[in-house]
Amino acid sequence: MIFKTLFTPKWKHPKLATRLNAVEQLDSSQSKDLQILNQLAFSDESVEVRRKALTKLNDIKIWWQAFKEEQEHSIKEMAEKQVMNAVLNQNDSLPAQCRTDYIDRCGRPQVLEKLALTDSDLALRLKLLKRLAKANLIETAFNEADEAFQLQLMDLIEQYSLLRTVKNKAQGQAAAVIADKLEAQKLAKEMPPKVEKEVQLILAKLNALREKNDYLAVKADAIALYDAWNNLELQWLATEQKETFKEKFRLLETKLEQKIASLAAAYEQEQQRIEQANEIKAQQAALNDALAQLEAKIETAMADLSHQQLEQLQQMQRNCDALLKITPNVAADVQQRYQGFAKKVALLPEVISAVAAINQQLNAYSALVVPADQASLETAQQAFSQWQNDTKQSINALPKELVANYRKPFNALVKQWQEQVAPISQELVQLQTQCHKKLKDLKRLINQGRFNVAFGVFKGMDQLYQELTPSYQETLQKEYQQVEEQLANAKDWQQYVGEPKREALIEELKEFVQTQCTDPKARAEQVKKFRSQWNELGKTISEQDKQNGEIFNQLVEAAFVPCREYFAEQEAIRAQNIIEREAIISKMQALHSQLESTEFDLKAVESEFNKLTKAWRSAGSVETKAFKPLLESYKVAERPITTAIRTMHRTHAEQKAELVAQAKLLVESDDVFSAANEIKELQKKWKTIGFAGNKQEPELWQRFRAYNDELFAKRDTYKSEQDERNVALTAQWLNELAQLREAFNEISQNKSQLVELQQQLATFTAQVGSDAKKVQEGITTLNQLIENAISTINSKQVSENYHALFAALEQNEAPQERWIKKVSTHLTREQLLVRIEILSQVPSATTNETLRMSEQVAMLNERMSGQELDRDQLLLLWVNQGELTDAHREQLTVLKQLYTA
């Protein structure tokens, strides 16, 4: 048995450790060793030997073969990891077919997603994106792609309804394609109901035409509707719906054509009837034309009527009579019209005689004598009136067509007479007018009981009345006699009742003098009323009346004393009001002078100006005569300030108008959130700008506020839509997170798969927005679970490694390769044990306290110099110190307790 192993190559040695050492010694650069490594990698019974041989070869093709053929999960997993790295890094050593096969067989979503986003083969990326079928992944790929790849992704973008989402990231032709597709989607949504509505409208109109009976209108409308039908875009409708509409159209078209045919026959009959009626109308028109010519000839003849024209009119009448007899269906009014013309022609001989008489009457005007003075005016006016009445009667007896011809010269003669007698009659007319006016005034005074005034007015009126001639007095005589009689009666009555009324008025005034004055203005008015009542009682004639008049005057003066004091006080107040207004004007002038300085605060000036304006309006009243110059001075001082303030308001209005224009542009912005922040800044600027005037301020504010409201409403709508998208995206993320959690539950004992899952989780985390708190919390929890699971596996693996090590050492077998290394140290196994005990914080098994103390000092120095060794490094040095003696086995027992307890 010994000889068998003596001549057997070490890589075929039955002991695992020997074969592992032999693999370590093989050189993959040597062809012979390469063959051995290939044989060991796929045929050795030991997993560790196969793994070490594969690692030694480190050839991507060998890794690919191991990935396909190896049954051991750990080796297959390691080989897949190498292949996966080669695929991700696009290693040229890996044949393209192998790469394609791996991708087709790969079930790791994170690997496929990475390839879909980063691989240089656009066809592969497109294939993977279709295979993974994740909308967010397709969106990311599109956003990061160039124009050419974006065009290739267009079908996927449309399939997963991402056109609106990615349109802002689209480039060049891709952007144009997206715009076209969005427009096509819009049309596909809008056009079917629109076309359907147009179809139904046309069909309804075609059906409605069947109820109409106007042939030309029905035919024209039918042609227009047929054209409209041919122009319809029926391709937007579903096939079944389109065929249904076409069938309805064909049915309505057939029925309508039948209707049009029947209307056409009726239309032809109606046209024949109309032609017959037109012939009759032509005859009637000829008759009407003849009557019109006869009428026009009669009117022309009336202006200059002669026997020759009379004969022409009689011939035209005979012609009209002949037409009347041959024309059918002559209306009654036409016949009456003809009869009227015939009567006029029959009366023309008498009219010719009457015209001659009127001309003679007009010539008689020259015989009238124009008066030279007021004495002859009465006789001349009577002769003119007689001529005027006779001539007017003769003219009115003429036919109305001739009246205007003779009324004009008649009126001219009347006007001429009036102008000739005007210098004489105008004075009398004025006197008559004055008398008439005074008579009206007298009636009003009598009705008011003011007889004393009426007596004086009547005296002046009577003088004017006596200057009038009898004819001018005649129009006023009745009123004159009536007023004269009323005044005579009033004079007798006034003298009878005046005396007791004066005494009663004096007594009433005495009582009034004794009353206390509470309202000076009302008391003054009452005093005036007493004086008016006294005057209305007439003149004082007797001695007793004169004495009463003196007493009345004294009492009136006594009653007015409190009023005089009040009015004096009011005069003083008005004087003080003048002083106050002058002070306001002085302040206004001083305020005006501030505008002339180089530095002034216009807002402060406006504030002070408003105060002064309010003070001026609230200042007390002054007399009109004094107020006018004060007002002029105030206006002069106020005007430049008002101009400056208006200029400032105009400037503020322009500034605010600019803000309104900016707000309008922000409303049209696509970035609503940024625009909302900017419009808030505009609001702050608005507050810093002053008042823009009573007219401009509310108008600008309403516009500015409307744009604010529109933008914030737009922002809220966009935010709502974004929230809806975030909810959908969060649901998708939670679903993917749940899948990762399920995967964790299945592989919680497999470290390599946990590491891959952790990488997938990292990729997933990069896709999740920071505002998805629930998803982020789930990611944190899952990541912690993965780390805890890996930590548990690591701890378990470390413990197993320690147990395997100590088991091999106890059985004098070679330990695992990881514990066999060429190391050198000056420390003995005893020193190494003590150091391990110190790091493990346990008492030393040896009783040599000096050794422990010296090692502690040495470890402290090494720590300070950065050369400190940990427990595993010390154990490695202890294992590689050579063969174990019995003393060393005792140390081995201690170490086993320290590392496996």
Protein Blocks (a to p, Z undefined) as FASTA:
>chain_A
ZZmmmmpcfklgfblklmmmmmmmpcfkbmklmmmmmmmmmmpmbfklmmmmmmmnopak
lmmmmmmmpmblklmmmmmmmmmmmmmnopaklcfklmmmmmmmpccfklmmmmmmmmmb
lklmmmmmmmnopaklmmmmmmmpcfklmmmmmmmmmmnopmmmmmmmpghjlmmmmmmm
mmmmmmmmmmmmmmmmmmmmmmmmmmmmmmpcbfklmmmmmmmmmmmmmmpcfklpcfkl
mmmmmmmmmmmmmmmmmmmmmmmmmmmmmmmmmmmmmmmmmmmmmmmmmmmmmmmmmmmm
mmmgcfklmmmmmmmmmmmmmmmmmpghiafklmmmmmmmmmmmmmmmmmmmmmmmmmmm
mmmmmmpccdfbfklmmmmmmmmmmmmmmmmmmmmmpcfklmmmmmmmmmmmmmmmmmmm
mmmmmmmmmmmmmmmmmmmmmmmmmmnopaklmmmmmmmmmmmmmmpcfklmmmmmmmmm
mmmmmmmmmmmmmmmmmmmmmmmmmmmmmmmmmpccfblmlmmmmmmmmmmmmmmnopaf
blmlmmmmmmmmmmmmmmmmmmmmmmmmmmmmmmmmmmmmmmmmmmmmmmmmmmmpmbdc
fklmmmmmmmmmmmmmmpccddfklmmmmmmmmmmmmmmmmmmmmmmmmmmmmmmmmmmm
mmmmmmmpmblmlmmmmmmmmmmmmmmpccebjklmmmmmmmmmmmmmmmmmmmmmmmmm
mmmmmmmmmmmmmmmmmmmmmmmmmmmmbmklmmmmmmmmmmmmmmpcfklmmlmmmmmm
mmmmmmmmmmmmmmmmmmmmmmmmmmmmmnopacdfklgccdddfbdfklmmmmmmmmno
pacfbfclklmmmmmmmmmmmmmnopaccfklmmmmmmmnopcdfklmmmmmmmmmmmmZ
Z
